[in-house]
Amino acid sequence: MAFTFLRTIITLVFFAIGGPIVIYFHRELLSSASLKMIFDYVAIFLAITVMFFIYLYFFPLPARKGLDSLFHIAKSIGMKHLEEITKMKENIHHGRKKEVI
């Protein structure tokens, strides 16, 4: 079962990485200009998302400070449900699980 799972994951990763690379170098595979534009935006979004997660992995302390400043800004403009979000943030920072009532 583990072998089948690993084989499936490797195949999915191969196509998830290889597919966009092939489409990027062979733009004629996309039939219309709107598809090309959508592909460009999705590729940019995915690249930014990957860079964001790599940054979070290698530099967790600045990311935590950024999260704290984001919560401070949200608190200053008076967002609704901020108390619940603040409790969730504290649970994330301290690694505690949410209590089940």
N, CA, C and O atoms as a MOPAC input file, in Angstrom:
PM7 MOZYME 1SCF
protein

 N      0.82200 1    -1.18900 1     0.00000 1
 C      0.00000 1     0.00000 1     0.00000 1
 C      0.87200 1     1.26100 1     0.00000 1
 O      0.57000 1     2.23000 1    -0.69700 1
 N      1.95100 1     1.24200 1     0.78300 1
 C      2.84800 1     2.39200 1     0.82600 1
 C      3.52300 1     2.60200 1    -0.52600 1
 O      3.69800 1     3.73500 1    -0.97500 1
 N      3.89800 1     1.50200 1    -1.16800 1
 C      4.53300 1     1.60500 1    -2.48200 1
 C      3.58300 1     2.21600 1    -3.50300 1
 O      3.98900 1     3.07300 1    -4.28800 1
 N      2.34300 1     1.79000 1    -3.50300 1
 C      1.34700 1     2.33500 1    -4.43100 1
 C      1.11200 1     3.81100 1    -4.16100 1
 O      1.00500 1     4.60600 1    -5.09500 1
 N      1.03200 1     4.18000 1    -2.90200 1
 C      0.84500 1     5.58100 1    -2.53900 1
 C      2.02900 1     6.42700 1    -3.00900 1
 O      1.84100 1     7.49600 1    -3.58800 1
 N      3.24700 1     5.94500 1    -2.75800 1
 C      4.44100 1     6.68400 1    -3.15200 1
 C      4.53000 1     6.80700 1    -4.67000 1
 O      4.88900 1     7.86500 1    -5.18800 1
 N      4.20600 1     5.73300 1    -5.38100 1
 C      4.22800 1     5.77100 1    -6.84500 1
 C      3.22800 1     6.79100 1    -7.38600 1
 O      3.52000 1     7.49900 1    -8.35000 1
 N      2.04600 1     6.86700 1    -6.76300 1
 C      1.03200 1     7.83500 1    -7.18000 1
 C      1.48800 1     9.25900 1    -6.91200 1
 O      1.30400 1    10.13700 1    -7.75500 1
 N      2.07800 1     9.49800 1    -5.75500 1
 C      2.56300 1    10.84000 1    -5.41400 1
 C      3.66400 1    11.27600 1    -6.37400 1
 O      3.67300 1    12.42100 1    -6.82400 1
 N      4.58800 1    10.37900 1    -6.69100 1
 C      5.67200 1    10.71400 1    -7.62300 1
 C      5.11000 1    11.06700 1    -8.99400 1
 O      5.57600 1    12.01400 1    -9.62800 1
 N      4.11800 1    10.32000 1    -9.45800 1
 C      3.48600 1    10.60700 1   -10.75200 1
 C      2.79600 1    11.96200 1   -10.72600 1
 O      2.92700 1    12.73900 1   -11.67200 1
 N      2.06300 1    12.25800 1    -9.65700 1
 C      1.37400 1    13.54800 1    -9.55800 1
 C      2.35900 1    14.71300 1    -9.52700 1
 O      2.13500 1    15.73600 1   -10.17300 1
 N      3.43400 1    14.56000 1    -8.78600 1
 C      4.44000 1    15.62500 1    -8.72100 1
 C      5.09200 1    15.81500 1   -10.08400 1
 O      5.32500 1    16.94800 1   -10.50600 1
 N      5.38600 1    14.72500 1   -10.77000 1
 C      5.98800 1    14.82100 1   -12.09500 1
 C      5.10500 1    15.61400 1   -13.05000 1
 O      5.58800 1    16.50900 1   -13.74400 1
 N      3.81100 1    15.29100 1   -13.09000 1
 C      2.91600 1    15.99900 1   -13.99900 1
 C      2.62300 1    17.41900 1   -13.52400 1
 O      2.41900 1    18.31000 1   -14.34900 1
 N      2.59900 1    17.64700 1   -12.21400 1
 C      2.34600 1    18.99200 1   -11.69800 1
 C      3.50100 1    19.93300 1   -12.00700 1
 O      3.28900 1    21.12600 1   -12.22200 1
 N      4.70800 1    19.41100 1   -12.03000 1
 C      5.87200 1    20.25300 1   -12.34400 1
 C      6.14100 1    20.25600 1   -13.85400 1
 O      6.41500 1    21.30400 1   -14.43800 1
 N      6.05900 1    19.08900 1   -14.47100 1
 C      6.39000 1    18.98100 1   -15.89600 1
 C      5.37700 1    19.61400 1   -16.82100 1
 O      5.74300 1    20.17400 1   -17.85400 1
 N      4.09800 1    19.53400 1   -16.46100 1
 C      3.05200 1    20.10200 1   -17.30900 1
 C      3.21700 1    21.59300 1   -17.57000 1
 O      3.25600 1    22.00400 1   -18.72900 1
 N      3.31400 1    22.41100 1   -16.53100 1
 C      3.51000 1    23.84600 1   -16.76700 1
 C      4.80700 1    24.17900 1   -17.49400 1
 O      4.85900 1    25.13900 1   -18.26300 1
 N      5.85600 1    23.38800 1   -17.25600 1
 C      7.12100 1    23.65400 1   -17.95700 1
 C      6.95200 1    23.40000 1   -19.45300 1
 O      7.42200 1    24.19500 1   -20.26800 1
 N      6.29200 1    22.30800 1   -19.82500 1
 C      6.06100 1    22.00700 1   -21.23800 1
 C      5.19000 1    23.08800 1   -21.87600 1
 O      5.48200 1    23.55100 1   -22.97900 1
 N      4.12700 1    23.48800 1   -21.19000 1
 C      3.24600 1    24.52600 1   -21.74100 1
 C      3.98800 1    25.85700 1   -21.86800 1
 O      3.75900 1    26.59900 1   -22.82300 1
 N      4.86900 1    26.16600 1   -20.92300 1
 C      5.61100 1    27.42700 1   -20.98600 1
 C      6.51500 1    27.47200 1   -22.21700 1
 O      6.60200 1    28.50200 1   -22.88500 1
 N      7.18400 1    26.36500 1   -22.51900 1
 C      8.10000 1    26.36100 1   -23.65300 1
 C      7.41700 1    26.05800 1   -24.98300 1
 O      7.99900 1    26.30500 1   -26.04000 1
 N      6.20600 1    25.53400 1   -24.95200 1
 C      5.44800 1    25.26900 1   -26.17400 1
 C      4.09400 1    25.96500 1   -26.07000 1
 O      3.06500 1    25.32200 1   -25.86200 1
 N      4.11300 1    27.27500 1   -26.21600 1
 C      2.91200 1    28.08600 1   -26.03600 1
 C      1.84400 1    27.79400 1   -27.08800 1
 O      0.68100 1    28.14700 1   -26.89200 1
 N      2.21000 1    27.16400 1   -28.18600 1
 C      1.23400 1    26.86100 1   -29.22300 1
 C      0.22200 1    25.79300 1   -28.76400 1
 O     -0.79600 1    25.58300 1   -29.42200 1
 N      0.50200 1    25.12800 1   -27.64600 1
 C     -0.44700 1    24.14500 1   -27.11000 1
 C     -1.70700 1    24.80800 1   -26.56300 1
 O     -2.76600 1    24.18400 1   -26.49900 1
 N     -1.58900 1    26.06400 1   -26.17300 1
 C     -2.76400 1    26.80700 1   -25.70100 1
 C     -3.44900 1    27.40900 1   -26.92300 1
 O     -2.80800 1    28.07700 1   -27.73400 1
 N     -4.74700 1    27.17300 1   -27.05000 1
 C     -5.44700 1    27.50800 1   -28.28900 1
 C     -5.77100 1    28.98500 1   -28.45000 1
 O     -5.73800 1    29.49400 1   -29.57100 1
 N     -6.08100 1    29.68800 1   -27.37100 1
 C     -6.49500 1    31.07900 1   -27.53200 1
 C     -5.62900 1    32.00300 1   -26.67300 1
 O     -4.90300 1    31.56500 1   -25.78000 1
 N     -5.73300 1    33.27700 1   -26.97600 1
 C     -4.96000 1    34.27600 1   -26.23400 1
 C     -5.42100 1    34.36800 1   -24.78800 1
 O     -4.61400 1    34.63500 1   -23.89800 1
 N     -6.71500 1    34.14900 1   -24.54400 1
 C     -7.20800 1    34.22700 1   -23.16600 1
 C     -6.64900 1    33.08600 1   -22.32700 1
 O     -6.34900 1    33.28600 1   -21.15000 1
 N     -6.50300 1    31.89800 1   -22.90100 1
 C     -5.88500 1    30.79700 1   -22.16900 1
 C     -4.42900 1    31.07900 1   -21.84700 1
 O     -3.94400 1    30.73200 1   -20.76900 1
 N     -3.73200 1    31.71000 1   -22.78800 1
 C     -2.33200 1    32.06500 1   -22.54700 1
 C     -2.22800 1    33.06600 1   -21.40600 1
 O     -1.33600 1    32.96500 1   -20.56400 1
 N     -3.14000 1    34.03300 1   -21.37800 1
 C     -3.13100 1    35.04100 1   -20.32400 1
 C     -3.45900 1    34.40500 1   -18.97100 1
 O     -2.81700 1    34.71300 1   -17.96700 1
 N     -4.45300 1    33.52300 1   -18.94500 1
 C     -4.81000 1    32.83800 1   -17.69600 1
 C     -3.64300 1    31.98400 1   -17.21400 1
 O     -3.34400 1    31.95500 1   -16.02100 1
 N     -2.98200 1    31.28800 1   -18.14100 1
 C     -1.82400 1    30.48200 1   -17.76300 1
 C     -0.73400 1    31.34500 1   -17.15100 1
 O     -0.12500 1    30.95600 1   -16.15400 1
 N     -0.47900 1    32.51200 1   -17.73500 1
 C      0.54200 1    33.40400 1   -17.19100 1
 C      0.20600 1    33.84200 1   -15.76900 1
 O      1.07400 1    33.83800 1   -14.89600 1
 N     -1.04600 1    34.21800 1   -15.53400 1
 C     -1.44600 1    34.64800 1   -14.18800 1
 C     -1.36500 1    33.49700 1   -13.17900 1
 O     -0.92200 1    33.69100 1   -12.04700 1
 N     -1.78500 1    32.32200 1   -13.58500 1
 C     -1.71300 1    31.16400 1   -12.68400 1
 C     -0.25700 1    30.81400 1   -12.38800 1
 O      0.08000 1    30.48400 1   -11.25100 1
 N      0.59900 1    30.88100 1   -13.38900 1
 C      2.02000 1    30.59100 1   -13.18400 1
 C      2.65000 1    31.59700 1   -12.22800 1
 O      3.44100 1    31.21700 1   -11.36500 1
 N      2.31100 1    32.86100 1   -12.37200 1
 C      2.84300 1    33.88600 1   -11.46600 1
 C      2.33700 1    33.65400 1   -10.04700 1
 O      3.10600 1    33.75200 1    -9.09100 1
 N      1.04000 1    33.34600 1    -9.90500 1
 C      0.47000 1    33.08000 1    -8.58500 1
 C      1.14300 1    31.87900 1    -7.92200 1
 O      1.48000 1    31.92900 1    -6.73900 1
 N      1.33900 1    30.80100 1    -8.68400 1
 C      1.98000 1    29.61900 1    -8.12600 1
 C      3.42900 1    29.89200 1    -7.74000 1
 O      3.89600 1    29.40000 1    -6.71300 1
 N      4.14200 1    30.66500 1    -8.54600 1
 C      5.52800 1    30.99300 1    -8.22500 1
 C      5.60200 1    31.81600 1    -6.93600 1
 O      6.46000 1    31.56900 1    -6.08900 1
 N      4.71300 1    32.78000 1    -6.79100 1
 C      4.69500 1    33.59600 1    -5.57200 1
 C      4.33100 1    32.73800 1    -4.36600 1
 O      4.90900 1    32.90400 1    -3.29300 1
 N      3.38400 1    31.82600 1    -4.53100 1
 C      2.98600 1    30.94900 1    -3.43200 1
 C      4.13500 1    30.04100 1    -3.00800 1
 O      4.37100 1    29.87000 1    -1.81200 1
 N      4.84900 1    29.46100 1    -3.95700 1
 C      5.98800 1    28.60600 1    -3.62500 1
 C      7.07100 1    29.40700 1    -2.92700 1
 O      7.63900 1    28.94500 1    -1.93700 1
 N      7.36900 1    30.60400 1    -3.42600 1
 C      8.38400 1    31.44200 1    -2.77500 1
 C      7.95800 1    31.82400 1    -1.36100 1
 O      8.79000 1    31.88700 1    -0.45600 1
 N      6.66300 1    32.08000 1    -1.16900 1
 C      6.15600 1    32.42200 1     0.15700 1
 C      6.35800 1    31.27100 1     1.13500 1
 O      6.80500 1    31.48900 1     2.26100 1
 N      6.03300 1    30.04900 1     0.72000 1
 C      6.19900 1    28.90900 1     1.61200 1
 C      7.66400 1    28.57500 1     1.86000 1
 O      8.01400 1    28.12600 1     2.95200 1
 N      8.51900 1    28.78200 1     0.87900 1
 C      9.95500 1    28.59600 1     1.10200 1
 C     10.45600 1    29.62400 1     2.10500 1
 O     11.25200 1    29.29600 1     2.98400 1
 N     10.00100 1    30.85100 1     1.98300 1
 C     10.37700 1    31.89800 1     2.94500 1
 C      9.90600 1    31.52800 1     4.34800 1
 O     10.65800 1    31.67200 1     5.31100 1
 N      8.66500 1    31.05100 1     4.47100 1
 C      8.15300 1    30.64100 1     5.78000 1
 C      8.97200 1    29.49800 1     6.36900 1
 O      9.17900 1    29.44100 1     7.58100 1
 N      9.42900 1    28.60500 1     5.53100 1
 C     10.18900 1    27.45900 1     6.01600 1
 C     11.57300 1    27.86600 1     6.51300 1
 O     12.01300 1    27.41200 1     7.56900 1
 N     12.25800 1    28.72200 1     5.75600 1
 C     13.62800 1    29.06800 1     6.10000 1
 C     13.74200 1    30.25900 1     7.05900 1
 O     14.75000 1    30.38000 1     7.75500 1
 N     12.74600 1    31.13200 1     7.11200 1
 C     12.79100 1    32.31600 1     7.96900 1
 C     11.49800 1    32.44100 1     8.78000 1
 O     10.69700 1    33.33800 1     8.51600 1
 N     11.28400 1    31.56200 1     9.75700 1
 C     10.01500 1    31.59700 1    10.49100 1
 C      9.86500 1    32.80500 1    11.41000 1
 O      8.74500 1    33.27700 1    11.60600 1
 N     10.95400 1    33.32100 1    11.98000 1
 C     10.84200 1    34.44800 1    12.90500 1
 C     10.37000 1    35.72100 1    12.21500 1
 O      9.44300 1    36.35500 1    12.72000 1
 N     10.96000 1    36.13800 1    11.08100 1
 C     10.40700 1    37.31700 1    10.39900 1
 C      8.96900 1    37.10900 1     9.92700 1
 O      8.18000 1    38.05400 1     9.89500 1
 N      8.63300 1    35.88500 1     9.56500 1
 C      7.25600 1    35.60600 1     9.15300 1
 C      6.31000 1    35.77500 1    10.33200 1
 O      5.19300 1    36.26800 1    10.17000 1
 N      6.75100 1    35.36700 1    11.51500 1
 C      5.93000 1    35.54200 1    12.71200 1
 C      5.75900 1    37.02100 1    13.03100 1
 O      4.66900 1    37.45500 1    13.40400 1
 N      6.82500 1    37.79500 1    12.88700 1
 C      6.71900 1    39.23800 1    13.12700 1
 C      5.77900 1    39.88600 1    12.11300 1
 O      5.02100 1    40.79400 1    12.45600 1
 N      5.83000 1    39.42100 1    10.87100 1
 C      4.91900 1    39.93900 1     9.85300 1
 C      3.47900 1    39.60900 1    10.16900 1
 O      2.58700 1    40.43200 1     9.96300 1
 N      3.24500 1    38.39600 1    10.67400 1
 C      1.89900 1    38.00400 1    11.07100 1
 C      1.41100 1    38.85900 1    12.23800 1
 O      0.25200 1    39.27200 1    12.26900 1
 N      2.29200 1    39.12100 1    13.18800 1
 C      1.92000 1    39.97800 1    14.31800 1
 C      1.58200 1    41.39600 1    13.86800 1
 O      0.63200 1    41.99600 1    14.37100 1
 N      2.35000 1    41.93200 1    12.92900 1
 C      2.05500 1    43.28500 1    12.45200 1
 C      0.75100 1    43.31100 1    11.65300 1
 O      0.01900 1    44.30000 1    11.69700 1
 N      0.45500 1    42.23400 1    10.92600 1
 C     -0.80200 1    42.14900 1    10.20200 1
 C     -1.98500 1    42.13800 1    11.16600 1
 O     -2.99700 1    42.79200 1    10.91600 1
 N     -1.86100 1    41.39500 1    12.26900 1
 C     -2.91300 1    41.38300 1    13.27500 1
 C     -3.04000 1    42.74100 1    13.96100 1
 O     -4.14400 1    43.16700 1    14.30000 1
 N     -1.92400 1    43.41100 1    14.16400 1
 C     -1.96700 1    44.74400 1    14.77800 1
 C     -2.70600 1    45.73300 1    13.86700 1
 O     -3.50000 1    46.54100 1    14.34800 1
 N     -2.45300 1    45.67500 1    12.58300 1
 C     -3.14700 1    46.54700 1    11.63200 1
 C     -4.63800 1    46.23000 1    11.61600 1
 O     -5.46900 1    47.13700 1    11.60000 1
 N     -4.97900 1    44.93100 1    11.62100 1
 C     -6.38500 1    44.53700 1    11.63300 1
 C     -7.07200 1    45.01000 1    12.90800 1
 O     -8.23500 1    45.41200 1    12.87700 1
 N     -6.36100 1    44.96300 1    14.01700 1
 C     -6.94000 1    45.41900 1    15.28100 1
 C     -7.15400 1    46.93000 1    15.26300 1
 O     -8.14200 1    47.42200 1    15.80800 1
 N     -6.24300 1    47.66400 1    14.64800 1
 C     -6.35700 1    49.12200 1    14.63400 1
 C     -7.50700 1    49.61000 1    13.74800 1
 O     -8.06800 1    50.67400 1    14.00700 1
 N     -7.86600 1    48.85100 1    12.71000 1
 C     -8.98900 1    49.27300 1    11.87600 1
 C    -10.30300 1    48.68800 1    12.35700 1
 O    -11.35200 1    48.97900 1    11.78300 1
 N    -10.26600 1    47.86000 1    13.41200 1
 C    -11.48000 1    47.37100 1    14.04000 1
 C    -12.18900 1    46.27400 1    13.28300 1
 O    -13.39600 1    46.36200 1    13.05900 1
 N    -11.47400 1    45.24600 1    12.88600 1
 C    -12.10200 1    44.13200 1    12.17100 1
 C    -12.98800 1    43.32100 1    13.12000 1
 O    -12.69900 1    43.20200 1    14.31100 1
 N    -14.06300 1    42.77200 1    12.57100 1
 C    -14.95200 1    41.91900 1    13.34800 1
 C    -14.29600 1    40.55900 1    13.56500 1
 O    -13.44900 1    40.13400 1    12.77800 1
 N    -14.68900 1    39.89300 1    14.62100 1
 C    -14.21800 1    38.55400 1    14.98000 1
 C    -12.71500 1    38.52500 1    15.23600 1
 O    -12.09600 1    37.47000 1    15.09400 1
 N    -12.11700 1    39.64000 1    15.60400 1
 C    -10.67600 1    39.68300 1    15.80300 1
 C    -10.25200 1    38.89300 1    17.03500 1
 O     -9.15400 1    38.33700 1    17.06400 1
 N    -11.11300 1    38.83600 1    18.05800 1
 C    -10.74900 1    38.08900 1    19.25900 1
 C    -10.55100 1    36.60800 1    18.93900 1
 O     -9.60900 1    35.98300 1    19.42600 1
 N    -11.44600 1    36.05000 1    18.11700 1
 C    -11.33300 1    34.64000 1    17.74100 1
 C    -10.06700 1    34.39800 1    16.92500 1
 O     -9.37900 1    33.39500 1    17.11600 1
 N     -9.76900 1    35.31400 1    16.02200 1
 C     -8.57800 1    35.17100 1    15.18600 1
 C     -7.32100 1    35.31900 1    16.03400 1
 O     -6.33100 1    34.62400 1    15.80500 1
 N     -7.35700 1    36.22700 1    17.01900 1
 C     -6.20100 1    36.41800 1    17.89800 1
 C     -5.95600 1    35.16700 1    18.73100 1
 O     -4.80500 1    34.77700 1    18.92800 1
 N     -7.01600 1    34.53300 1    19.22200 1
 C     -6.85400 1    33.28400 1    19.96900 1
 C     -6.25800 1    32.20400 1    19.07400 1
 O     -5.39900 1    31.43800 1    19.51000 1
 N     -6.71100 1    32.14200 1    17.82500 1
 C     -6.17600 1    31.16700 1    16.89200 1
 C     -4.69200 1    31.44600 1    16.63400 1
 O     -3.89200 1    30.51400 1    16.55600 1
 N     -4.32400 1    32.72400 1    16.50100 1
 C     -2.92300 1    33.08500 1    16.27900 1
 C     -2.06600 1    32.65900 1    17.46300 1
 O     -0.97400 1    32.12100 1    17.27800 1
 N     -2.55400 1    32.89400 1    18.67800 1
 C     -1.80800 1    32.49200 1    19.86700 1
 C     -1.64500 1    30.97600 1    19.92700 1
 O     -0.58900 1    30.47500 1    20.31300 1
 N     -2.69000 1    30.25100 1    19.54700 1
 C     -2.58500 1    28.79100 1    19.52600 1
 C     -1.55800 1    28.33100 1    18.50200 1
 O     -0.84200 1    27.35700 1    18.73300 1
 N     -1.48400 1    29.02200 1    17.37700 1
 C     -0.49200 1    28.67900 1    16.35400 1
 C      0.91100 1    28.96200 1    16.87400 1
 O      1.81200 1    28.14000 1    16.70900 1
 N      1.10000 1    30.11800 1    17.50000 1
 C      2.42500 1    30.49000 1    18.00100 1
 C      2.90300 1    29.55400 1    19.09900 1
 O      4.08800 1    29.22600 1    19.16300 1
 N      1.99400 1    29.12400 1    19.96000 1
 C      2.40100 1    28.31900 1    21.10900 1
 C      2.21300 1    26.83100 1    20.88700 1
 O      2.55900 1    26.03200 1    21.75600 1
 N      1.67600 1    26.44500 1    19.74900 1
 C      1.52200 1    25.04200 1    19.41000 1
 C      0.44700 1    24.32300 1    20.21200 1
 O      0.48600 1    23.09900 1    20.33900 1
 N     -0.49800 1    25.05500 1    20.74500 1
 C     -1.57200 1    24.43300 1    21.52700 1
 C     -2.71800 1    24.08000 1    20.61800 1
 O     -2.97900 1    24.75200 1    19.62000 1
 N     -3.40900 1    22.99600 1    20.98700 1
 C     -4.61600 1    22.63100 1    20.24700 1
 C     -5.79400 1    23.36600 1    20.82300 1
 O     -5.82700 1    23.69200 1    22.00900 1
 N     -6.76400 1    23.62400 1    19.96800 1
 C     -7.97800 1    24.29300 1    20.39800 1
 C     -8.79500 1    23.34900 1    21.27800 1
 O     -8.94600 1    22.16500 1    20.97500 1
 N     -9.31600 1    23.89700 1    22.36600 1
 C    -10.08600 1    23.08000 1    23.27900 1
 C    -11.44200 1    22.75000 1    22.65600 1
 O    -12.09000 1    23.59600 1    22.04000 1
 N    -11.84600 1    21.49600 1    22.83600 1
 C    -13.12500 1    21.04100 1    22.31000 1
 C    -14.14800 1    21.16100 1    23.43400 1
 O    -13.94700 1    20.63800 1    24.53000 1
 N    -15.23400 1    21.84900 1    23.15000 1
 C    -16.28200 1    22.04600 1    24.16900 1
 C    -17.45200 1    21.15400 1    23.86800 1
 O    -18.44100 1    21.16300 1    24.60100 1

